[in-house]
């Protein structure tokens, strides 16, 4: 039984270690199922969709990645580059100890999840004030 609890403990520690000085995301039912930051949610959801088979879904993956890159560029233009870099490092650290299974609910659900989290990230970027 202990060997099953160890990965869960590592994931919880990683989630706590992933806390950064990022601006808060409003709490509420719409954000309850996502990671602590919409950028990390989008990264995870796209990775989940890619796990469903990139070759068969290359066009969808390319559109998702283009949308993500455009939102990242908009965030960097607002001076949020260092925050995105830290969030990406946090996400990589969490992923390194994650027991996440890719494409768990199938490709349709994974694509819907990726699109939803990208919209949440786009909304967050749009709500941030421009760099001073």
C-alpha positions in Angstrom: 0.0 0.0 0.0 2.9 2.4 0.8 4.2 2.2 -2.8 0.8 3.6 -4.0 0.9 6.5 -1.5 4.4 7.6 -2.4 3.6 9.0 -5.9 0.7 10.9 -4.4 2.9 12.4 -1.7 5.5 13.4 -4.3 2.7 15.1 -6.4 1.4 17.0 -3.4 4.9 18.2 -2.5 5.5 19.2 -6.0 2.3 21.1 -6.1 3.3 23.0 -3.0 6.8 23.7 -4.4 5.2 25.1 -7.5 3.9 28.2 -5.8 5.3 31.3 -7.3 4.7 35.0 -7.0 2.3 34.9 -9.9 -0.7 37.2 -9.8 -3.7 35.3 -8.3 -6.4 33.7 -10.5 -9.9 34.5 -9.3 -11.4 31.6 -7.4 -14.7 30.1 -8.4 -16.4 27.2 -10.0 -14.9 27.9 -13.4 -11.3 27.7 -12.1 -11.8 24.8 -9.6 -10.7 22.0 -11.9 -7.6 23.7 -13.2 -4.1 24.1 -11.9 -3.3 27.0 -9.7 -2.6 29.2 -12.8 -4.2 29.1 -16.2 -0.9 29.0 -18.0 0.1 25.8 -16.2 -3.4 24.4 -16.9 -3.0 25.1 -20.6 0.4 23.5 -20.7 -0.9 20.4 -19.0 -4.0 20.2 -21.1 -2.1 20.5 -24.4 0.4 17.8 -23.2 -2.6 15.6 -22.3 -4.1 16.1 -25.8 -0.7 15.4 -27.4 -0.6 12.1 -25.5 -3.7 11.0 -27.5 -1.6 10.7 -30.7 0.0 13.7 -32.3 0.3 12.2 -35.8 -3.4 11.5 -36.1 -4.3 14.9 -34.7 -1.5 17.1 -36.0 -3.6 19.9 -37.3 -5.4 20.3 -33.9 -2.1 20.2 -32.0 -0.6 22.8 -34.3 -3.6 25.1 -33.7 -3.5 24.6 -30.0 0.3 25.4 -29.9 -0.1 28.4 -32.1 -2.8 29.8 -29.8 -0.6 29.1 -26.8 2.4 30.8 -28.4 0.3 33.8 -29.4 -1.0 34.2 -25.8 2.5 33.8 -24.5 3.7 36.5 -26.8 0.9 38.8 -25.7 1.8 38.1 -22.0 5.5 38.8 -22.7 4.6 42.1 -24.5 2.9 43.1 -21.2 6.1 42.4 -19.3 5.0 39.0 -17.9 7.9 37.0 -19.4 9.7 36.4 -16.1 6.4 35.2 -14.6 5.7 32.8 -17.5 9.3 31.5 -17.3 8.9 30.7 -13.6 5.5 29.1 -14.1 6.9 27.0 -16.9 9.8 25.9 -14.6 7.2 25.1 -11.8 5.1 23.1 -14.3 8.2 21.1 -15.4 9.1 20.3 -11.8 5.6 19.1 -11.1 5.6 17.1 -14.3 8.8 15.4 -13.3 7.1 13.8 -10.3 3.7 13.5 -11.7 1.8 10.2 -12.0 -0.5 11.8 -14.7 -1.8 9.5 -17.4 -2.2 11.1 -20.8 -5.4 11.0 -22.8 -7.3 9.4 -19.9 -10.8 10.4 -21.1 -10.1 10.1 -24.8 -9.2 12.5 -27.5 -12.4 14.5 -27.7 -12.4 15.3 -24.0 -8.7 16.1 -24.1 -9.2 18.5 -27.0 -12.1 20.2 -25.3 -10.0 20.5 -22.1 -7.1 22.0 -24.0 -9.4 24.5 -25.7 -11.0 25.5 -22.4 -7.7 26.0 -20.6 -6.3 28.0 -23.5 -9.4 30.3 -23.3 -8.8 30.7 -19.5 -5.1 31.6 -20.2 -6.1 34.1 -22.9 -8.6 35.7 -20.5 -6.0 35.9 -17.8 -3.5 37.6 -20.3 -6.1 40.0 -21.5 -6.9 41.0 -17.9 -3.3 41.8 -17.0 -2.3 45.5 -17.1 0.3 46.5 -19.7 4.0 46.9 -18.7 4.9 50.2 -17.3 
